[in-house]
Amino acid sequence: MVVSLLEIDGKVTSLEFDEADLKEVSGAIVCQFGEIRILRKTPTYNEVEFGGEHFTHYHEWTPCLLPRTERGKNMLRLIAADFPAKPPKPIPID
């Protein structure tokens, strides 16, 4: 399992992971922030909400979550800190 937090110039934050690890990443999100709601689906990305924040989940190439706010960035940092120390129980998001 590879989950990494990419931060560029303090402006762009991206939680990146392998498609095969989607259930584990989803499980970490649910454990920390509750239900994941899919707000919009497109062929290349989904708009999702959890913990009261909105994110873009790109899934065309390397799957990643992009936050829309500073609070969202901090939430992704907390999720990234969970890997690989304590893998969460997989929870499907469908």
C-alpha positions as CSV (number, residue, x, y, z in Angstrom):
1,M,0.0,0.0,0.0
2,V,1.3,3.4,-1.0
3,V,-0.4,6.5,0.3
4,S,1.5,9.8,-0.1
5,L,0.8,13.4,0.6
6,L,2.1,15.8,-2.1
7,E,2.4,19.4,-1.1
8,I,3.7,22.0,-3.7
9,D,4.7,25.5,-2.6
10,G,2.1,25.4,0.2
11,K,-0.6,26.0,-2.3
12,V,-1.5,22.5,-3.8
13,T,-2.1,19.5,-1.5
14,S,-2.9,16.1,-3.0
15,L,-3.4,12.8,-1.2
16,E,-2.3,10.2,-3.7
17,F,-2.8,6.4,-3.6
18,D,-3.0,3.3,-5.8
19,E,-6.4,2.4,-7.1
20,A,-6.1,-0.9,-5.3
21,D,-5.9,0.9,-2.0
22,L,-9.2,2.9,-2.5
23,K,-11.1,0.8,0.1
24,E,-8.4,1.3,2.7
25,V,-8.2,5.0,2.1
26,S,-12.0,5.2,2.2
27,G,-11.9,3.3,5.5
28,A,-9.5,5.8,7.0
29,I,-11.7,8.6,5.9
30,V,-14.9,7.1,7.4
31,C,-13.1,6.2,10.7
32,Q,-11.9,9.8,11.1
33,F,-14.5,11.9,9.4
34,G,-17.7,9.9,8.9
35,E,-19.7,9.1,5.8
36,I,-18.3,9.9,2.3
37,R,-21.0,11.4,0.1
38,I,-20.5,11.5,-3.7
39,L,-21.9,14.8,-4.9
40,R,-21.1,14.5,-8.6
41,K,-19.7,11.8,-10.9
42,T,-17.8,12.4,-14.2
43,P,-15.7,10.1,-16.3
44,T,-12.4,11.5,-14.8
45,Y,-13.3,12.7,-11.3
46,N,-15.9,12.7,-8.6
47,E,-16.8,15.6,-6.3
48,V,-17.1,14.2,-2.7
49,E,-17.8,15.4,0.7
50,F,-16.8,14.2,4.2
51,G,-16.2,15.8,7.5
52,G,-18.1,18.9,6.3
53,E,-15.6,19.6,3.5
54,H,-15.6,19.2,-0.3
55,F,-12.9,17.4,-2.2
56,T,-12.2,16.4,-5.8
57,H,-11.4,12.7,-6.3
58,Y,-9.5,12.3,-9.6
59,H,-9.4,8.8,-10.8
60,E,-8.2,9.0,-14.4
61,W,-4.5,8.3,-13.8
62,T,-3.0,8.3,-10.3
63,P,-6.0,8.5,-8.0
64,C,-5.9,11.4,-5.6
65,L,-8.0,13.6,-3.4
66,L,-7.7,17.4,-3.7
67,P,-9.1,19.7,-1.0
68,R,-10.9,23.0,-1.6
69,T,-10.0,24.6,1.7
70,E,-7.2,24.9,4.2
71,R,-9.2,22.8,6.6
72,G,-9.5,20.1,3.9
73,K,-5.7,20.2,3.5
74,N,-5.3,19.5,7.2
75,M,-7.8,16.7,7.0
76,L,-5.7,15.0,4.2
77,R,-2.6,15.4,6.4
78,L,-4.4,13.5,9.2
79,I,-5.5,10.7,6.7
80,A,-1.9,10.4,5.4
81,A,-0.6,10.1,8.9
82,D,-2.6,6.9,9.3
83,F,-0.6,5.1,6.7
84,P,1.1,2.7,7.0
85,A,1.1,2.8,10.9
86,K,-2.4,1.4,11.4
87,P,-4.2,0.2,8.3
88,P,-7.9,0.8,8.7
89,K,-10.6,-1.8,8.1
90,P,-11.8,-1.5,4.4
91,I,-15.2,0.0,4.0
92,P,-16.8,0.2,0.5
93,I,-18.0,3.6,-0.7
94,D,-20.4,2.4,-3.3
